[in-house]
Amino acid sequence: IARHAEWMTVTDARVLQGPGTRAGARGRERMRFGPFAWDVEFEVAEAEPGRRIAWKAVAGSASSR
């Protein structure tokens, strides 16, 4: 979770619960797409260490700047 900003259009990514690399962990981040930004809270749905990670949004909103 903390490394999302390295490969996604994300700022301020942080872990809220759990180790961040295992199923069930929760995080929050600010996603950016041009003038739009979303604050998203998500949960790691599946994880295979060193191979893949899948997550799902559990809360969020959009705004433009």
Secondary structure as UniProt FT lines:
FT   TURN            2..3
FT   HELIX           4..6
FT   STRAND          10..17
FT   TURN            23..24
FT   STRAND          26..33
FT   TURN            34..35
FT   STRAND          36..48
FT   TURN            49..51
FT   STRAND          52..64
//
